[in-house]
Amino acid sequence: MTVAQLREIAPLLVNIHGQHEHQLLTRTEHQLNVLDHYARHQSLLEQVSQDYQHWYQLRKQQKQLEQQQADRQSRTQLLSYQLHELQEFALQPDEFAELEQQHRRLSHSATLLEDASFALNALYEGEHNNAFSLVQSALSRLEQQLDNDKQLEPMVRLLHEASVQLQEAASELRHYHDHVELDDEQLAVTEQRVTQAIKLARKHQLEAHQLPQFQQQLEQELAQLQQQTQLADGSEQQVKQAAQQYRASAEKLSLSRVSAARELGERISAAMQQLNMPHGRFYIDLEHHGQAPASKLGTDQIQFQVTTNPGQPLQSLNKVASGGELSRISLAIQVITASQMTTPTLMFDEVDVGVSGATAATVGRLLRQLGQSCQVICVTHLPQVAAKAHQQLRVDKTTDGEHTETVIVQLEHQQRVIELARLLGGDTVTAASKANAEELLAVS
């Protein structure tokens, strides 16, 4: 596996509780995390986070829409004016090309009529030597010579076809000539529309034939602006609904926290009393504010409170507990919350710092009890804790002056006795310390 993959799955396999964990207990965000961890309501946390993100994004969008409102109104007014002008003129696609063609035809109608008449006379209707009569004369004379030379047949056939085409051309010219309009009024109307189209296009820095497409673009932009305006009008209601959804989810989360806080407080109080704080009491003060500033963790305010002496009121954890008491309270919290975890391996790194004697034995018993449900690895220098373990490992570090090597050795029973005796009495192992070590192992 790659290091990245190991880093990703490691939190699912091993959870490490460090010796400085108690220093975090005074932080409210860590207190909330401890409670949520114990409550195991991950689905509620995820729902609150999702609802918060949804609400946040809608508020962000609403703010952007409000900031853009002035620009949007100004642009809408401009587009409405421009579109009114374009829609009133109503130039259709391909219409300008037709207008240009119509304008050329009307402005040259007199010469078109004159030239059509000339062509008609030259081809067919002229009294003398029109093209059709000349072709007919040539065709007649050549047909008379076919008996004399059959090589004339292709030419006769072509002239015959030419005669037919001349008749058709003359017919089309006659029809065209009869329908050529000398309409000065229509010419003026067409010329005015062409001029207006060119003027309007120049105003928008376009070619005249681009006006219909430009009008369509403006219509689309205006529709989008109007849609954004409608969205802005409806965004307030959407934000309100999202806020209500978030508050509802936050309240459900809060109810779950209240239930878990009551149970966790009672369990920690019992553990404190086992850890040589017979009058200890632990309480989790949780306040839910329905209109408090939103966060992805909900709207609850939390405070770990404790009292360790009779008659002493509950106060904030960092104001009441001494260093040693705080360490033991932290250990109790870690052991209890660890029991709620699904992580298969728990590692406690010298979490028993600051405790000794009977309290240390209780710590060892709590850790051993926790080891019934998951694997527990504990780094400790207390013989009372080490003696409670099912297995004991010794860590040796050696060096030859150039290289350092660390070795972990699993200890058999007699080796455990010696190591526990060293922890009890120092480097010199005596019969008394060994007997004490045997006694510790026996009661484990």
C-alpha positions in Angstrom: 0.0 0.0 0.0 1.0 3.6 -0.5 1.7 5.9 2.4 -1.3 8.0 1.4 -3.5 5.0 1.6 -2.2 4.1 5.0 -2.6 7.6 6.2 -6.3 7.5 5.1 -7.2 4.2 6.8 -5.1 4.6 9.9 -7.7 6.6 11.9 -10.1 3.8 11.2 -7.7 1.2 12.7 -6.0 3.0 15.6 -7.1 5.8 17.9 -4.3 7.5 19.9 -4.9 9.1 23.3 -1.9 11.3 24.3 -0.6 12.3 27.6 -1.4 16.0 26.9 -5.1 15.2 26.2 -6.1 16.8 29.5 -4.8 20.2 28.2 -7.5 20.1 25.5 -10.3 19.6 28.0 -10.5 23.3 28.8 -11.3 24.1 25.1 -15.0 24.2 24.4 -14.6 22.9 20.8 -12.8 19.8 22.2 -15.5 19.4 24.9 -18.2 19.3 22.2 -16.1 16.9 20.2 -15.8 14.6 23.2 -19.6 14.6 23.8 -20.4 14.0 20.1 -17.9 11.2 20.0 -19.5 9.6 23.0 -23.1 10.1 21.6 -22.2 8.4 18.3 -24.8 10.5 16.4 -22.8 11.0 13.3 -25.8 11.0 11.1 -27.2 14.0 13.0 -23.9 15.8 12.8 -23.8 15.2 9.0 -27.3 16.4 8.6 -26.6 19.7 10.5 -23.5 20.2 8.5 -25.3 19.7 5.2 -28.1 22.0 6.2 -25.6 24.6 7.3 -23.8 24.4 4.0 -27.1 24.7 2.1 -28.2 27.7 4.1 -24.7 29.3 3.8 -24.7 28.9 0.0 -28.2 30.3 -0.3 -27.3 33.3 1.9 -24.1 33.8 -0.2 -26.1 33.7 -3.4 -28.7 36.1 -2.0 -26.0 38.5 -1.0 -24.5 38.4 -4.5 -27.9 38.9 -6.1 -28.6 41.9 -3.9 -25.2 43.4 -4.7 -25.9 42.9 -8.4 -29.4 44.4 -8.2 -28.4 47.9 -9.2 -26.3 46.8 -12.1 -29.1 44.4 -13.2 -31.8 47.1 -13.1 -29.6 49.5 -15.1 -28.8 46.8 -17.7 -32.5 45.8 -17.9 -33.6 49.3 -18.6 -31.0 49.6 -21.4 -31.9 46.3 -22.9 -35.6 47.1 -22.8 -35.1 50.4 -24.6 -32.8 48.7 -27.3 -35.2 45.8 -27.7 -38.2 48.1 -28.1 -36.5 49.9 -30.9 -35.4 46.6 -32.6 -38.8 44.9 -32.1 -40.6 48.0 -33.4 -38.4 47.9 -36.6 -38.9 44.1 -36.7 -36.3 43.2 -39.3 -36.7 39.6 -40.2 -33.8 37.1 -40.9 -32.6 37.5 -44.5 -35.0 40.4 -45.0 -32.2 43.0 -45.5 -30.8 41.0 -48.4 -34.2 40.9 -50.0 -34.6 44.7 -49.4 -31.4 45.4 -51.1 -32.4 43.3 -54.1 -35.8 45.0 -54.2 -34.2 48.5 -53.9 -31.9 47.8 -56.8 -34.8 46.4 -59.0 -37.1 49.4 -58.3 -34.4 52.0 -58.7 -33.4 50.5 -62.1 -36.9 49.6 -63.3 -36.9 52.0 -66.2 -33.7 50.6 -67.7 -34.8 47.1 -66.9 -38.0 47.7 -68.8 -36.1 49.3 -71.7 -33.5 46.5 -72.0 -36.2 43.8 -71.7 -38.1 45.4 -74.5 -35.0 45.6 -76.7 -34.1 42.0 -76.0 -37.6 40.8 -76.7 -37.6 42.7 -80.1 -34.1 41.4 -80.9 -35.0 37.8 -80.2 -38.6 37.5 -81.4 -40.9 40.4 -81.8 -38.8 42.7 -84.0 -40.3 43.3 -87.5 -37.0 42.7 -89.4 -34.2 40.3 -88.8 -35.0 39.2 -85.2 -33.1 36.2 -84.0 -36.0 33.8 -84.1 -36.8 34.6 -87.8 -33.1 34.4 -88.8 -32.8 31.0 -87.1 -36.0 29.8 -88.7 -34.7 30.9 -92.2 -31.4 29.1 -91.7 -33.2 26.0 -90.4 -35.5 26.0 -93.4 -32.7 26.2 -95.9 -30.6 23.6 -94.2 -33.5 21.2 -93.9 -34.0 21.4 -97.7 -30.4 20.3 -98.1 -30.6 17.2 -95.9 -31.3 15.0 -98.8 -28.1 16.2 -100.4 -25.9 15.8 -97.3 -26.9 13.9 -94.1 -23.9 15.6 -92.3 -26.2 18.6 -91.8 -28.5 16.7 -89.5 -26.6 17.6 -86.2 -26.7 21.3 -87.2 -30.4 21.1 -88.1 -31.2 19.5 -84.8 -29.2 22.1 -82.8 -30.9 25.0 -84.7 -34.3 23.4 -84.0 -33.5 23.3 -80.3 -32.2 26.9 -80.5 -35.5 27.9 -82.1 -37.5 26.3 -79.3 -35.3 28.0 -76.6 -35.6 31.3 -78.4 -39.4 31.0 -78.2 -39.2 30.1 -74.5 -36.8 32.9 -73.8 -39.1 35.3 -75.6 -42.1 34.1 -73.6 -40.3 34.6 -70.3 -39.1 38.1 -71.4 -42.6 39.0 -72.3 -43.8 37.9 -68.9 -41.0 39.8 -67.2 -41.6 42.9 -69.3 -45.3 42.9 -68.5 -44.6 42.8 -64.7 -41.7 45.3 -64.3 -43.0 47.9 -61.9 -42.3 51.6 -62.2 -43.5 52.3 -58.6 -41.8 55.4 -57.2 -43.9 55.1 -53.9 -42.7 51.5 -53.3 -39.2 52.5 -54.1 -39.4 55.3 -51.5 -40.7 52.9 -48.9 -38.0 50.3 -49.6 -35.3 53.0 -49.6 -36.5 54.3 -46.3 -36.4 50.8 -44.7 -32.9 50.1 -46.0 -31.7 53.4 -44.7 -33.3 52.8 -41.3 -31.7 49.4 -41.1 -28.3 50.7 -41.9 -28.7 53.5 -39.4 -29.9 51.1 -36.6 -27.0 48.7 -37.4 -24.4 51.5 -37.2 -25.8 52.5 -33.9 -25.0 49.1 -32.5 -21.8 48.8 -34.5 -23.1 45.9 -36.6 -23.8 45.0 -40.2 -27.4 45.5 -41.1 -28.0 41.8 -41.8 -26.9 41.0 -38.2 -29.7 43.0 -36.6 -32.1 40.0 -36.2 -29.5 37.9 -34.5 -28.5 40.8 -32.3 -32.1 41.2 -31.3 -32.4 37.5 -30.4 -29.2 37.8 -28.2 -30.7 40.9 -26.4 -33.9 39.0 -25.8 -32.1 36.1 -24.3 -30.0 38.3 -22.0 -33.1 40.2 -20.9 -34.8 36.9 -20.1 -31.8 35.8 -18.0 -31.8 39.1 -16.1 -35.6 38.8 -15.5 -35.0 35.2 -14.3 -32.3 36.5 -11.9 -34.6 39.1 -10.6 -37.3 36.5 -10.0 -34.6 34.4 -8.3 -33.6 37.3 -6.1 -37.3 37.8 -5.2 -37.6 34.2 -4.3 -34.2 33.8 -2.6 -35.4 35.4 0.6 -38.1 32.7 1.0 -35.5 30.0 0.1 -33.1 31.3 2.7 -35.8 31.4 5.3 -36.8 27.8 4.6 -33.2 26.7 4.7 -32.7 28.5 8.0 -35.8 26.7 9.4 -34.4 23.4 8.2 -31.1 24.0 9.8 -32.6 25.1 13.1 -34.8 22.0 13.2 -31.7 19.7 12.5 -29.7 21.6 15.2 -32.5 21.1 17.7 -32.5 17.3 17.0 -28.8 17.2 17.5 -29.1 19.2 20.7 -31.7 16.8 22.1 -29.3 13.9 21.4 -26.5 15.8 23.1 -28.5 16.5 26.2 -29.3 12.8 26.6 -25.7 11.8 26.0 -24.4 14.6 28.3 -26.5 13.3 31.2 -25.3 9.7 30.8 -21.7 10.7 30.2 -21.7 13.0 33.2 -22.9 10.3 35.5 -20.3 7.8 34.2 -17.4 10.2 34.5 -18.6 11.1 38.1 -18.5 7.4 39.0 -15.0 7.0 37.4 -13.7 10.1 39.3 -14.8 8.5 42.6 -12.9 5.4 41.7 -9.9 7.5 40.9 -9.4 8.7 44.5 -11.9 11.6 44.2 -14.7 10.2 46.4 -16.7 13.4 46.4 -16.1 14.2 42.7 -19.0 15.1 40.5 -18.8 15.8 36.8 -21.6 17.7 34.9 -21.9 18.8 31.3 -23.7 22.1 31.0 -25.3 22.3 27.6 -27.4 25.2 26.4 -29.3 25.3 23.2 -29.9 28.7 21.7 -32.4 28.5 18.8 -31.4 31.8 17.4 -27.7 31.6 18.2 -25.1 32.2 15.4 -25.1 29.1 13.1 -22.2 26.8 12.6 -21.7 23.4 11.0 -21.7 21.9 14.6 -25.0 23.3 15.6 -26.0 26.1 18.0 -25.1 24.5 21.4 -22.9 26.1 24.0 -21.1 23.6 26.2 -19.1 23.7 29.4 -17.5 20.8 31.4 -18.1 21.5 35.1 -16.7 19.7 38.1 -16.6 19.7 41.8 -14.1 17.6 43.8 -14.9 18.7 47.4 -18.1 18.5 49.6 -20.0 21.8 49.6 -18.1 23.1 46.6 -20.5 24.2 43.7 -20.0 23.0 40.2 -17.6 25.3 38.3 -15.8 25.4 35.0 -13.3 22.5 34.7 -10.2 24.8 34.4 -11.2 26.9 37.4 -11.6 24.0 39.9 -9.5 21.0 39.0 -5.8 20.8 39.9 -3.2 19.4 37.5 -3.4 15.9 39.0 -7.2 16.0 39.2 -7.4 17.2 35.7 -5.2 14.4 34.5 -7.4 11.8 36.3 -10.6 13.3 34.9 -9.1 13.3 31.5 -8.2 9.6 31.9 -11.7 8.8 33.0 -13.1 10.6 30.0 -10.7 8.9 27.6 -11.5 5.4 28.9 -15.3 6.0 28.9 -15.5 7.6 25.5 -13.1 5.0 24.1 -15.6 2.3 25.1 -18.0 3.9 22.6 -15.6 3.7 19.7 -15.7 1.3 16.8 -11.9 1.6 16.3 -10.4 -1.9 16.9 -7.2 -0.6 18.5 -6.8 2.1 21.2 -3.4 3.5 22.2 -2.9 5.3 25.5 0.5 7.2 25.5 1.4 7.8 29.2 -2.1 9.1 30.0 -1.5 8.0 33.6 1.0 10.8 34.3 0.3 12.4 37.6 -1.3 9.4 39.3 0.2 6.8 41.6 -0.6 4.3 44.3 -4.1 2.9 44.6 -5.2 5.4 41.9 -2.7 3.9 39.5 -4.1 0.4 40.3 -7.6 1.7 39.5 -6.3 3.1 36.2 -4.8 -0.2 35.3 -8.1 -2.0 36.2 -10.1 0.4 34.0 -7.7 -0.1 31.0 -7.9 -3.9 31.5 -11.7 -3.7 31.5 -11.6 -1.7 28.3 -9.3 -4.4 26.8 -12.2 -6.9 27.0 -13.9 -5.1 24.0 -11.0 -3.9 21.9 -7.2 -4.1 21.7 -5.6 -1.6 24.1 -1.9 -0.6 23.9 -0.7 1.5 26.8 2.7 3.2 27.2 3.3 3.5 31.0 6.0 3.8 33.6 3.6 2.8 36.5 4.0 -0.9 37.7 0.4 -0.9 38.9 -0.8 -0.2 35.4 1.7 -2.5 33.6 0.8 -5.4 36.0 -2.9 -5.2 34.8 -2.0 -5.9 31.2 -2.6 -9.3 29.5 0.8 -8.9 27.8 3.8 -6.8 28.6 6.4 -5.5 26.2 9.7 -3.9 27.0 11.2 -1.2 24.7 15.0 -1.2 24.6 17.1 1.4 22.9 20.8 0.7 22.2 23.6 2.6 20.4 27.1 1.8 19.3 28.0 5.5 19.1 27.2 5.8 15.4 23.8 4.0 15.1 20.8 3.8 17.4 18.5 0.8 17.4 15.1 0.3 19.2 13.9 -3.2 20.0 10.6 -4.3 21.4 10.6 -7.6 23.4 7.6 -9.5 24.6 8.1 -10.6 28.2 7.5 -13.9 29.8 6.2 -14.2 33.4 9.7 -14.1 35.1 10.8 -11.3 32.8 7.7 -9.3 33.8 8.5 -9.8 37.4 11.9 -8.3 36.9 10.7 -5.4 34.9 7.9 -4.6 37.4 10.4 -4.9 40.2 12.7 -2.3 38.4 9.7 0.0 38.1 9.0 -0.4 41.7 12.5 -0.1 43.1 14.8 1.4 40.5 17.6 -0.3 38.7 18.5 -2.5 41.7 16.1 -5.5 41.8 15.7 -6.8 45.3 13.9 -9.8 46.7 11.3 -7.4 48.3 10.7 -5.6 45.0 10.4 -9.0 43.2 7.9 -10.2 45.8 5.9 -7.0 45.4 5.9 -7.5 41.6 4.7 -11.1 42.0 1.9 -9.8 44.2 0.9 -7.2 41.7 0.7 -9.8 38.9 -1.2 -12.2 41.2 -4.0 -9.8 41.8 -4.3 -8.8 38.2 
